[in-house]
């Protein structure tokens, strides 16, 4: 049964009945019927829907932000900013979607040769709880602008947010079936994905969930886009502005209570500045105030799930037993809620869990390196490759990192963040395909070759 629990207190907010098989069939039929009309709709109609959606998101940002904070514990300030980002994304596709999907005329064998980008059909979106609005709308906005329709299976602990997204789109006058939310368990995803009316799927989440969805979609020959885990490096070289790198580095690791796929997780610091940087970083981490995420004075709220507290504590404990040094934090404080102390571990040996595993919570992992070669080798010594941040003002070093780091994005002297104007996605076990920008729109399009004599 989908259940919303306030992670700041551990108290149940609301329990929900799952949608029945009849409800699922109704949603699939609605999506199929809606697509037949929506695919023919002019870009202007789609753009107007997204602009109205953006207007509603901005008008309701405080209400929606409080809902996200209540269900998954992020600080209210961050939750409101997430809703504002969704509005920005909707407007970006409303303003630029038609251009991004324009016919691409090329040289070829006929009098006219071009590539047409055509909508694919109903798409299943399986989304996580950590950014309950942005993760959904960063997919839904370009998909809707492209003429596709969507069915959302959201994480069960953010069901109120899931239902609110459908409500917002309907209030913006989206036709019935263009966007629908289903409250169903993960075990029912396979049946929905195998239905012939679903043409493709996108998933943001764990490696296990991504692998399972990809396997089913592959057996049905349906395309997928997967954005999975990450263990992003944050590399600090001697030419860096250490104070700025420390200030941004703490935000990059600890934002969203440490629960972000693209959070800076592995801090790879050159030996010439290691002690100085670690000292600055530790001072800022130890100043973070845990507390009620609705309180503007709070520096960090709770983790979203009790299992997250247990898992992170276990990973840190086993890493320390394997030889890592606990610099600060390392456990859950006394009291109600799913809180975890902002933490740092250092000198992590290869045998420790923290060396290989993603730590999905407020714990920074520190490594010392002697050269650019060592920094690149250590950064790439990971199963993940989502993004990364590099702090150097040396142009030659920057080019080496651009060409040699195995990741979907490399950001210099700034933290990793998604932006609707730029493609987003990973390599290796961080997934495949791209979201956002033109590449994200094209991921769920039929790329049709047209020749005319």
N, C-alpha and C positions, 0 to 999 in steps of 0.2 A: 504494500500500500504506500503510495507516495505520501511523504510526511515532511512538513516544514517545521524545523526546530530552530529556535533562536540560539545561535552558538555562544552568545555572550552570557547566557543564563542556563542553557541546557533544557529550557522549557519548550514543550510542544506548542507550536503556533496553530497548526491546522493539519488534519489528515484528509486525504482525498481518495475517493474511489477511482480505480483505474477505468479508463474507457474500455467498453466491452468490444467484443469482436464485431458486433453490429455497428458500433460507433466507428471503428476503424474502417470498415467497409464503406460506411457513409462518407468518411473523410476522403478515402481514395476515389470514390465516385465523384465527389465534389471537385477534387483536384483535377481529375481527368476532364470533366465538363468545363471547368473554369479555364483550363489551358487552351481548349479549342477556341475560346473567344479571346483570351488575353494575348495569345501569340499574334493575333491580327490587330491588336490595339495600336494606335499611333504612339510614337515616342512621347508626344506631348501629353497624352493621357497618363502614361506611366510616370512621367516627370512630375505632373501635378499631384499624383498620389504620394510620391516621395516627399514633395515639398510640404504637403499637408501633414504628413507623418512627422517631418522635422519640426514643424510648428507645434504640434501636440507634444512631442518629446520635450521641447524647450518649455512649454507652458506647464508641464507636469513634472519637471525635473526634480523638484524637491520631494514630491510624493513618490516618484519612482525610485529616487535615490534612497529614501527611507525604507522602501520595500526590499531593495537589494541588501542594505545594511542589516535589516531585520532577519532576512533569510540566510545570508552567508557571512555576515560579520565584517565586511569591509568598512573602513571609516566613511562616515557620511560624506565628507568632502570628496573622497575618491569616487564614491558611488554617484554623486551628482555630476562630477566631471565625466564619468563614463557615459551617462545619459546625454550630456552635451556633445560628446564625441560621436555618439550615434546620430545625432541631428546633423552634425557636420558631414558624416558619411552619406546620409540620405541626400543632402543637398549636392554633394559632389557628383553622385551618379545622376541626379536629376539634371544637373548642368552640363555634364560631359558624356553621359552614357550614349547618346545618339552618335556623337563623334567617334567614340571608342568602338562602336559597332558598325561604322559606315563600311560600305562595300570597298574592298581593296583592289583597285585596278592595277593590272600587271601586264607585262609583255607575255605573249603566248602565241599559240598556233592559229588562233581565230582572229576575226576582225575586232571582237571584244573579248577580253579575258579578265575575269575578276573573281575574287573570293567573297562570298556572302556569309555572314555570321547569323545563324538562325537559332532560335530557342530550341532546347532539347526536350522539355516537358516537365512533369512533376518530379521534384527532387526531394529526397529525404535528408533532413539535417539532424544529426545527432550531436548535441552540444553539451558542454560542461557547465559547472556552477560558478567558476571563479570570476568570470565577467559575464553575468547572466543576461545583460542586454547587448553589450558590444559583440560578443561572440556570435550571437544570432543575427543581428542587423548587419554586421560586416559581410555576412553571406547573403542575407535576404535582400538587402537594398540593391546590389548589382544584379542578383537573380531576377528580381521583379522588374527592374529596368530593362533587362534583356528579353523579357517576355516569358520567362519561366514562372512556375508556381511552386510552392514549397509546403511540405509537411514537417513540423518540428517535433522531435522527441528530445525534450530537455532533461537535464539531471533532475531526479525526483525531489531533491531537497530545495529546489528553487521553483516549485510548481506555481507559486503565486506570480513570480516574475514571468514565467512561461505563458500563463493565461493572460497576463496584462499586455504582453506584446501583441497577441492576436487581437485583443480588445482595442489597442491603439490603432492598429491597421484598419480594423473595421470602422472605427470612429472616423478615420481619415477617408472613408468611403472606398476601401478596397472591395472589389467584387467578392462574393462568397466563393470560397475555394482557392483564392489566390494565395492566402497564407492561413494555415491551420495549425493549432497546437494539439497534440495527443499526449495525454497522461498515461503512459504505458511503461512497463518494466523493460529492462534491457533484453530479457529473454524473448521478447516479442518483436524485437527489431528485425530479426532474420525473416520472419514471415512477411513483414511489411516490405522489406527490401526485395524479396523474391517476387512480389506481385508485379505483373507485367506493366501495370500503369505507372510504376515508379521507374524512371529512366536513368537515375544516377543518385549518388549519395555523397555527402560531405560529413566529415567527423572531426571534431576537435576533442582530444582527450588522451587517454593512456595508450601505451604501446599495445597492450592486450586488447583493448576495445578496437583500436584501429586495425590490428591484424585480423580480428574476427570479422569486422565489417568488410574489409578488403577481400577476405577469402570468400565470403558469400557473394559479394558483388562480382568478383572474378569468375565464379562459377556460373553467374548469370550474364556475363559479358557486359557489365554495366560499369561506366567510369566512376572513379572516386577521386576526391581530394582529401588528404589526411594531414592534419596539423597535430602532431603528437608531442611527446615530452621534449625537454631540453635541459642541458647542463651548460649553459652559455658561459664562455670565458670572459673575464674582465681583465684585460692586460694593461699593466702600468709600466711604462718604460721611463728611463732617467729624464727625458726631456719634458715629461708631463707636468702640468700644473697640479701639484699633489693635493693642495687644499680643495680645489674644485673637483678633482678626481675622487677624493674621499667623500665629499658632500654628495656628489651625484651617485657614487658607488653605493652608499648606504640606501639611498632612495631606490636605486636599481635592484638591490637585493630585497629590501624590506617592504616595498610598496605592495598593496593588496595583501598585507599581512604575510608577505613572503610567498604567496601562492600564485605564481605566474610562470607559464612555460618559458617566456622570454626574460625572466629575471636573470640578473647577473648572479651566477652561482659559484663559479670557480675564479678566484682572484689570483691571477698569475702575475707576480710582481718581481721586477728586476732587483737583484741583490743590492745594487747601489742605493736604492731608495726604499728597500723592503721595511726596515725597522721604522723609519720615519712615517711611511704610509700606513703601516699597521697600527701605529700608535694613534694617528689621527682618526683612522677608521674606528678603532675600538672606543675611543672617547665619544664619538658620535653615536655608536650603537648603544653604549651603556647609558646614554642620556634619553633614550626612547622610553616614553611612558606608556605602559600597558593600561587598558581601561575600556570603558564603555565606548563602542565605536560611534554612538550618536553624539558623544561629547566632543566639542570642537578642540578641547585641550588634549585629547587622547592622541598619542603618537602611533599606537598600533592596537588593533582589535584582536579578536580571537581567530583561531583557525576555524574552518567551516564545519569540520567533522571530528568527532572524538577519535576516530581511527587515524586521522592525520596527526594528532598529538602523540598517539602511541607509536605510529610508524617513524616519525621524525626522532622521537626520543630513543627508539631502538637503534636507528641508524647512527646517531651520534654516539651512543653508548658502545656499540660494537666497533665503531671507528676508533674511539679512544682506547679500547682494549687491544686493538690491532696496532697501536703505536701513535695515533694522532694526538695532538695537544689541544686540550680544551682551553681556549683563551678567555671566553666569557659565556655566560648563559648555560645552556645545555639541558634544560628541563622545563617542566610545567610548574607554575606557581601554585600555591594553595588557593582553594576557593572555587566557586562555581564557574562554569563556562569552559570553553575549549582553548584556553590561552597557552602560549608557549613563549618563553623568554627569548628575546633577540640574542642570537648566538654567533660565535666565531670558533672554528676549529682550524688548526694549522699543522704544518709538517705531516701531511696525510700520506701514509705509505700506500703503495699500489694494492696491497692486500686488504685495505680498509674499504668498507662499503661506500664511504663518501667519495672514494676515488672514481668509482664507476657509476654508481647509482645517482639518479636525480633525487635531490633533497627538496621536497615540495613544502617548504615552510621557511621561517625566518632564520636561516643559518648560512653564513658565508664560510667558504672553504678557501684557505690561503695556501699558496705555493710560492716558493722562492726559486728564481731561475737566474742563470748567469749571462744569458745572451738572447738575441732575437731568435736564433736557431732553436734554443731550448724552449722559448715561449711558444713558438709555432708548433713544435713537436708535442708539447704537453697539451696545448689547446686542442690539437687534432687527435690526441689519444683518448677518444671518447666515442661511444656508440651514437652520440647525438650530434646534430649539426643544425640547430635552428638559427641562432644569431650570435652576436658577440660585440663587445665594445673594446676598443683599443685606444689607449691614451699615449700618444706620441705626437710631437711636433716636427719630426724628421720626415721629410717627403720620401726619402728612399726606404725608410722603415715602413711607411704607410703602404707603399706599392707592394712590398713583400707580403704584408699581411693581407692585402686585397687579393693577391694572386695565389697565396698558399694556404689560407685558412679554409677548412672544409665546413662551410656554413651558408645558410640562405641569405644572410645579411651581415655586413661588417660596418660598424659605426665608429667613427673616430671622434674622440674628445666629446662624446655625448652618449647617453644611454640608449639601449635598444628600445624601440617603440614602433608600433604599427601606424600606418598613415594611409588613408584611402587613395592617395595619389601615387603610391608606390606598391609594387607587388610584395606579398608576404608569404613565407613558407620555408620549409627546411629541407635538409638532405639527410642521408643515412637513416637512422631509426627515429628521426624527428618528423618523418613523413615525406610526402611528395605532392606535387601540384602546387599551385599558387592561388592565393586569395587576393582581393583588392586590386585596384587599378585595372588597366585593360586586360592584363594577363588573368586576373581573377574572373572577369566577365567571360573571357573566352574559354575558361575551363569547363563551362557547362553550355557550350554552344556547338551546334553542328557547323563545322567549317566546310562549307560547300564550294566546290570549284565550278565555275560557270564559264562556258565558252559559247560565243554567238557569231555565226557567219551571216 
